[in-house]
Amino acid sequence: MASLKTNWSWRLGGFIAGITAMVLLIALGAITAWRMIGAMEERFATVGQQSFYFAERLQQTLMRLNNLMLRYLTRKQPEDWQEFEQNNLFLQTWMYSKRHELLSANERRIQTDLERVYTEYLAAARRVHQLLQQNLSNELELAEATRHFEAQSQRMAAKASELANAHRQAQQALLAELNTTLSKLHLMVIAALLLLVTAGYFLSRSVYKDLIAPLRQELVHSRALLERQQRLASLGVLAAGVAHEIRNPLTAIKARLFTLRKGLKTGSRELADTEVIDQEINRLERIVKDFLLFARPSDPVLERMPAAKPLEEIVHLMRPQLEKHGVSLKIETPPELFIQADLQQMKQVLMNLVQNAAEAAPGGSIILRARRMQASLNDKPQPAVCLEVQDNGPGIPEEAQKHLFDPFFSTKEGGTGLGLSIAARLVEKHGGVLHFETRPAQGTTFKIILPESKGS
């Protein structure tokens, strides 16, 4: 009996010691890991919020300078040059103030090269300005100076893109380091399991369920979100470059077309041709504008408002025109619901949906309504408000449904295929989602689902 009690005491002591050691090991590992993860998250947030903002702001300002220079070459107005110099002073001051936000040696090296190239870019611009001020007739010298300026502009754009790539590499390195930290935490838990097989199994299971699994799920979600942000950021850089390369020749074509039209007789065939050309130029500009809006939509300025407000304004704005085409636009009296939204952006989304509904149901009816619902937004269920646009058209063909929100997919002749893509992006910026339901020969309902705003 004494021997059995002794053995039981040893076993109980060993069990308690094992549990204690396991708890201490897990606690120590958790504290260390949380500190490491906290430090990594702070660095990750710093890179995410500052680095991409720096590159995009630089590219936007450079595009602004190039457009001002092009306008100055076309109009030769002193105020255009003054605005160019003001933007130049802003860019120089801004780049100098942002030096401390560059985290890696590679970024600082590229920034130094960028400042050198910008000095040459500015010298080329001032050379063009000097020739224009002298009012000389040497067109060859002015053309050469203009080509030199364009070459320097391309060098600046290349350096800005190189800086953006360096920022993305810094983010990827931080993400890899965060993944390594989580892997170490996982190994700590496995080591703790070896201390106590039976009792430790249940303890480690609880720790894994409550601590590790949410972290891994958050990492997967963060990685998917980062990849999406990187794709959209790359698309934004591409859109800015494409818009710049397209708008410059379009501006020159429009200026030349304006000059040609002055010398054409009213009613002549040539004048009619120029009007067709002008319409196609405007169409190209609209496509470029829509592409930029899809790639880099502006952040919404949120304000608390009744859910009925954007619906009522759309009815007031679009009903007279739709009635001329035999389309009825009605609004069902909504309950007292509130949302946080940018009124202009929400009207833009609704206008696109109503216009699509009118084209899908000529001579039919469109109903707008708002209602309360439960929805999963940002991976969690919460009270939401659903703004609906319902038509009684033929419905959406099954083969088109899976591509409906794809950029440049359109079922309409002459459409850009960006309307619904832009609408979905704007709703996403509001923390919501854009869904649709359709039934053949019964119509389609588009649903803008947004978080409900509680309180004042």
Secondary structure by P-SEA (a helix, b strand, c coil): caaaaaaaaaaaaaaaaaaaaaaaaaaaaaaaaaaaaaaaaaaaaaaaacaaaaaaaaaaaaaaaaaaaaaaaacccaaaaaaaaaaaaaaaaaaaaaccccccaaaaaaaaaaaaaaaaaaaaaaaaaaaaaacccaaaaaaaaaaaaaaaaaaaaaaaaaaaaaaaaaaaaaaaaaaaaaaaaaaaaaaaaaaccaaaaaaaaaaaaaccaaaaaaaaaaaaaaaaaaaaaaaaaaaaaaaaaaaaaaaaaaaaaaaaaaacccccaaaaaaaaaaaaaaaaaaaaaaaaaaacccccbbbbbbcaaaaaaaaaccaaaaaaacbbbbbcccccccccccaaaaaaaaaaaaaaaaaacccbbbbbbbbbbbbbcccccccbbbbbbbbcccccccccccccccccccccccccccaaaaaaaaaaaaccccccccccccbbbbbbbbbbbccc
